[in-house]
Amino acid sequence: MELKDALRRFRKYAKITQRQAAKAANTSERMYQEYEYGKAVPALSYMISLADYYDVSLDYLVGRSEDPARH
C-alpha cells in the first residue's frame, strides 16, 4: 500500500477531516492534502506525529508491518 493510501485510510478510519489530520501532523491543511494526494512526501517528523496521533507504530502507518502496536 502506498503512503498516500495509508494516510487516507487512517484519516477516514478515525473519522477526521484533512484539517484535523494536518493539525495532528503539525502542518498546513494544504500540505497535508499534498501528502494524501501523493504530490509530496512528508518529513519523518510529520509521520511520527501522525503515528502518535493514531496510536500506531510508524511501520504500521506506512504499511511495513501488520502489527499496529507501538513497541
DSSP file (Angstrom, degrees, kcal/mol; ACC not computed):
  #  RESIDUE AA STRUCTURE BP1 BP2  ACC     N-H-->O    O-->H-N    N-H-->O    O-->H-N    TCO  KAPPA ALPHA  PHI   PSI    X-CA   Y-CA   Z-CA
    1    1 A M              0   0    0      0, 0.0     2,-0.1     0, 0.0     0, 0.0   0.000 360.0 360.0 360.0 135.3    0.0    0.0    0.0
    2    2 A E     >  -     0   0    0      1,-0.1     4,-2.1     4,-0.0     3,-0.3  -0.399 360.0-114.7 -75.4 155.2    1.3    3.4   -0.9
    3    3 A L  H  > S+     0   0    0      1,-0.2     4,-2.7     2,-0.2     5,-0.2   0.891 115.4  55.9 -57.3 -43.1    1.8    6.0    1.8
    4    4 A K  H  > S+     0   0    0      1,-0.2     4,-1.9     2,-0.2    -1,-0.2   0.884 108.9  47.9 -59.8 -38.2   -0.9    8.3    0.3
    5    5 A D  H  > S+     0   0    0     -3,-0.3     4,-2.6     2,-0.2    -1,-0.2   0.887 110.8  50.9 -69.4 -39.0   -3.4    5.4    0.6
    6    6 A A  H  X S+     0   0    0     -4,-2.1     4,-2.7     2,-0.2     5,-0.3   0.913 109.2  51.1 -64.8 -42.5   -2.4    4.7    4.1
    7    7 A L  H  X S+     0   0    0     -4,-2.7     4,-2.2     1,-0.2    -2,-0.2   0.927 113.2  44.9 -61.2 -44.5   -2.8    8.3    5.2
    8    8 A R  H  X S+     0   0    0     -4,-1.9     4,-2.6    -5,-0.2     5,-0.2   0.916 112.8  51.6 -65.0 -43.3   -6.3    8.5    3.6
    9    9 A R  H  X S+     0   0    0     -4,-2.6     4,-2.5     1,-0.2    -2,-0.2   0.928 112.3  44.9 -61.2 -46.9   -7.3    5.1    5.2
   10   10 A F  H  X S+     0   0    0     -4,-2.7     4,-2.2     2,-0.2    -1,-0.2   0.904 113.1  50.9 -65.5 -40.3   -6.2    6.1    8.7
   11   11 A R  H  X>S+     0   0    0     -4,-2.2     5,-2.0    -5,-0.3     4,-0.5   0.931 113.7  43.8 -63.3 -45.0   -7.9    9.5    8.4
   12   12 A K  H ><5S+     0   0    0     -4,-2.6     3,-0.6     1,-0.2    -1,-0.2   0.881 111.9  53.4 -69.3 -37.1  -11.2    8.0    7.3
   13   13 A Y  H 3<5S+     0   0    0     -4,-2.5    -1,-0.2     1,-0.2    -2,-0.2   0.893 111.0  46.6 -62.4 -39.6  -11.0    5.3    9.9
   14   14 A A  H 3<5S-     0   0    0     -4,-2.2    -1,-0.2    -5,-0.2    -2,-0.2   0.560 109.3-130.1 -78.6  -8.0  -10.5    7.9   12.6
   15   15 A K  T <<5 +     0   0    0     -3,-0.6     2,-0.3    -4,-0.5    -3,-0.2   0.930  59.8 136.1  57.1  49.9  -13.4    9.9   11.0
   16   16 A I      < -     0   0    0     -5,-2.0    -1,-0.2     1,-0.0     2,-0.1  -0.859  52.9-113.4-122.9 160.7  -11.4   13.1   11.0
   17   17 A T     >  -     0   0    0     -2,-0.3     4,-2.3    -3,-0.1     5,-0.2  -0.351  30.9-107.2 -84.3 168.3  -11.1   15.8    8.3
   18   18 A Q  H  > S+     0   0    0      1,-0.2     4,-2.6     2,-0.2     5,-0.2   0.865 122.5  57.0 -62.2 -34.6   -7.9   16.7    6.4
   19   19 A R  H  > S+     0   0    0      2,-0.2     4,-2.1     1,-0.2    -1,-0.2   0.916 107.8  46.1 -62.3 -43.5   -7.7   19.8    8.5
   20   20 A Q  H  > S+     0   0    0      2,-0.2     4,-2.1     1,-0.2    -2,-0.2   0.896 112.9  49.6 -66.7 -40.1   -7.7   17.7   11.7
   21   21 A A  H  X S+     0   0    0     -4,-2.3     4,-1.8     2,-0.2    -2,-0.2   0.897 109.6  52.3 -64.9 -39.9   -5.1   15.4   10.3
   22   22 A A  H  <>S+     0   0    0     -4,-2.6     5,-2.5     1,-0.2     4,-0.4   0.909 108.6  50.2 -61.9 -42.2   -3.0   18.3    9.3
   23   23 A K  H ><5S+     0   0    0     -4,-2.1     3,-1.0     1,-0.2    -1,-0.2   0.909 109.5  51.1 -62.8 -41.5   -3.2   19.8   12.8
   24   24 A A  H 3<5S+     0   0    0     -4,-2.1    -1,-0.2     1,-0.2    -2,-0.2   0.830 112.8  46.4 -63.7 -31.9   -2.1   16.4   14.2
   25   25 A A  T 3<5S-     0   0    0     -4,-1.8    -1,-0.2    -5,-0.1    -2,-0.2   0.430 112.2-121.2 -89.8  -0.4    0.8   16.3   11.9
   26   26 A N  T < 5S+     0   0    0     -3,-1.0     2,-0.3    -4,-0.4    -3,-0.2   0.919  75.9 107.3  59.8  45.6    1.8   19.9   12.7
   27   27 A T  S   <S-     0   0    0     -5,-2.5    -1,-0.2    -6,-0.1    -2,-0.1  -0.865  75.2 -82.9-140.8 174.5    1.4   21.0    9.1
   28   28 A S     >  -     0   0    0     -2,-0.3     4,-2.4     1,-0.1     5,-0.2  -0.403  35.5-117.6 -78.9 159.1   -1.0   23.1    7.0
   29   29 A E  H  > S+     0   0    0      1,-0.2     4,-2.4     2,-0.2     5,-0.2   0.909 116.3  52.8 -61.5 -41.6   -4.1   21.6    5.5
   30   30 A R  H  > S+     0   0    0      1,-0.2     4,-1.8     2,-0.2    -1,-0.2   0.903 109.7  47.7 -61.7 -42.3   -2.8   22.3    2.0
   31   31 A M  H  > S+     0   0    0      2,-0.2     4,-1.8     1,-0.2    -1,-0.2   0.903 109.9  52.8 -68.0 -39.2    0.4   20.5    2.7
   32   32 A Y  H  X S+     0   0    0     -4,-2.4     4,-2.7     1,-0.2     5,-0.2   0.912 106.5  53.6 -61.1 -41.0   -1.4   17.5    4.2
   33   33 A Q  H  X S+     0   0    0     -4,-2.4     4,-2.2     1,-0.2     6,-0.3   0.896 104.5  55.0 -59.8 -39.5   -3.5   17.4    1.1
   34   34 A E  H  <>S+     0   0    0     -4,-1.8     5,-2.3     1,-0.2     6,-1.4   0.900 109.9  47.2 -59.7 -40.5   -0.3   17.2   -1.0
   35   35 A Y  H ><5S+     0   0    0     -4,-1.8     3,-1.1     4,-0.2    -2,-0.2   0.936 113.3  47.0 -65.0 -47.0    0.7   14.2    1.1
   36   36 A E  H 3<5S+     0   0    0     -4,-2.7    -2,-0.2     1,-0.3    -1,-0.2   0.790 112.8  48.9 -70.4 -27.2   -2.6   12.4    0.8
   37   37 A Y  T 3<5S-     0   0    0     -4,-2.2    -1,-0.3    -5,-0.2    -2,-0.2   0.446 114.2-116.3 -89.9  -0.4   -2.8   13.0   -2.9
   38   38 A G  T < 5S+     0   0    0     -3,-1.1    -3,-0.2    -4,-0.3    -2,-0.1   0.666  83.5 117.9  77.8  16.8    0.7   11.7   -3.4
   39   39 A K  S   <S+     0   0    0     -5,-2.3     2,-0.3    -6,-0.3    -4,-0.2   0.618  79.3  22.5 -90.0 -14.2    2.1   15.0   -4.7
   40   40 A A  S    S-     0   0    0     -6,-1.4    -2,-0.2    -7,-0.1    -1,-0.1  -0.980  72.6-128.8-147.8 155.9    4.6   15.4   -1.8
   41   41 A V        -     0   0    0     -2,-0.3    -6,-0.1    -3,-0.1    -5,-0.0  -0.937  31.2-124.7-108.8 125.0    6.3   13.1    0.7
   42   42 A P        -     0   0    0      0, 0.0     2,-0.0     0, 0.0   -10,-0.0  -0.322  25.6-107.3 -69.7 150.1    6.0   14.1    4.4
   43   43 A A    >>  -     0   0    0      1,-0.1     4,-1.8     4,-0.0     3,-0.7  -0.331  33.3-107.4 -67.7 157.1    9.1   14.6    6.5
   44   44 A L  H 3> S+     0   0    0      1,-0.3     4,-2.6     2,-0.2     5,-0.2   0.864 118.7  60.2 -56.8 -38.2    9.7   12.0    9.1
   45   45 A S  H 3> S+     0   0    0      1,-0.2     4,-1.9     2,-0.2    -1,-0.3   0.870 105.3  48.6 -61.4 -36.0    8.7   14.3   11.9
   46   46 A Y  H <> S+     0   0    0     -3,-0.7     4,-2.2     2,-0.2    -1,-0.2   0.899 110.6  50.7 -69.0 -40.2    5.2   14.7   10.4
   47   47 A M  H  X S+     0   0    0     -4,-1.8     4,-2.6     2,-0.2    -2,-0.2   0.897 109.4  50.5 -64.7 -40.4    4.9   10.9   10.0
   48   48 A I  H  X S+     0   0    0     -4,-2.6     4,-2.5     2,-0.2    -1,-0.2   0.915 109.1  51.9 -63.5 -42.1    5.9   10.4   13.7
   49   49 A S  H  X S+     0   0    0     -4,-1.9     4,-2.4    -5,-0.2    -2,-0.2   0.909 111.7  46.5 -60.6 -42.3    3.3   12.9   14.7
   50   50 A L  H  X S+     0   0    0     -4,-2.2     4,-2.8     2,-0.2     5,-0.2   0.905 110.7  51.4 -68.3 -41.2    0.6   11.1   12.8
   51   51 A A  H  X>S+     0   0    0     -4,-2.6     5,-2.2     1,-0.2     4,-0.8   0.913 112.4  47.5 -61.6 -41.1    1.7    7.7   14.1
   52   52 A D  H  <5S+     0   0    0     -4,-2.5     3,-0.5     3,-0.2    -2,-0.2   0.925 111.5  50.6 -63.4 -44.2    1.4    9.1   17.6
   53   53 A Y  H  <5S+     0   0    0     -4,-2.4    -2,-0.2     1,-0.2    -1,-0.2   0.916 116.4  39.7 -61.1 -44.8   -1.9   10.7   16.9
   54   54 A Y  H  <5S-     0   0    0     -4,-2.8    -1,-0.2    -5,-0.1    -2,-0.2   0.538 108.5-128.2 -81.8  -6.9   -3.3    7.4   15.5
   55   55 A D  T  <5 +     0   0    0     -4,-0.8     2,-0.3    -3,-0.5    -3,-0.2   0.912  67.4 118.6  57.9  48.1   -1.5    5.5   18.3
   56   56 A V  S   <S-     0   0    0     -5,-2.2    -1,-0.2    -6,-0.1    13,-0.2  -0.882  70.8 -89.8-132.2 165.3    0.1    3.0   15.9
   57   57 A S     >  -     0   0    0     11,-1.3     4,-2.3    -2,-0.3     5,-0.1  -0.401  32.7-121.0 -72.4 154.9    3.7    2.2   15.1
   58   58 A L  H  > S+     0   0    0      1,-0.2     4,-2.0     2,-0.2     6,-0.2   0.894 114.5  55.1 -63.0 -39.8    5.3    4.1   12.3
   59   59 A D  H  4>S+     0   0    0      1,-0.2     5,-3.1     2,-0.2     6,-0.9   0.895 108.8  47.7 -60.7 -39.9    6.0    0.9   10.4
   60   60 A Y  H >45S+     0   0    0      4,-0.2     3,-1.2     7,-0.2    -1,-0.2   0.916 108.5  54.8 -66.7 -42.5    2.2    0.0   10.6
   61   61 A L  H 3<5S+     0   0    0     -4,-2.3    -2,-0.2     1,-0.3    -1,-0.2   0.880 113.1  41.5 -58.7 -39.3    1.3    3.5    9.4
   62   62 A V  T 3<5S-     0   0    0     -4,-2.0    -1,-0.3    -5,-0.1    -2,-0.2   0.356 119.3-106.6 -95.4   7.1    3.4    3.2    6.3
   63   63 A G  T < 5S+     0   0    0     -3,-1.2    -3,-0.2    -4,-0.3    -2,-0.1   0.680  86.6 117.7  84.0  17.4    2.5   -0.4    5.5
   64   64 A R  S   <S+     0   0    0     -5,-3.1     2,-0.3    -6,-0.2    -4,-0.2   0.519  75.7  34.9 -93.4  -5.3    5.7   -2.1    6.6
   65   65 A S        -     0   0    0     -6,-0.9    -2,-0.2    -7,-0.1    -1,-0.1  -0.990  57.3-149.0-146.8 151.2    4.1   -4.1    9.4
   66   66 A E  S    S+     0   0    0     -2,-0.3    -1,-0.1    -3,-0.1    -6,-0.0   0.471  82.1  88.1 -93.7  -5.6    0.8   -5.9   10.1
   67   67 A D        -     0   0    0      1,-0.1    -7,-0.2     2,-0.1   -10,-0.2  -0.844  55.6-171.3 -99.6 111.4    1.3   -5.1   13.8
   68   68 A P        +     0   0    0      0, 0.0   -11,-1.3     0, 0.0    -1,-0.1   0.625  49.1 116.1 -76.5 -10.7   -0.1   -1.8   14.8
   69   69 A A        -     0   0    0    -13,-0.2     2,-0.5     1,-0.1    -9,-0.1  -0.278  65.1-131.0 -64.9 139.5    1.3   -1.9   18.4
   70   70 A R              0   0    0    -15,-0.2    -1,-0.1     1,-0.1   -13,-0.0  -0.803 360.0 360.0 -88.5 126.7    3.9    0.6   19.3
   71   71 A H              0   0    0     -2,-0.5    -1,-0.1     0, 0.0    -2,-0.1   0.410 360.0 360.0-102.5 360.0    7.0   -1.1   20.9
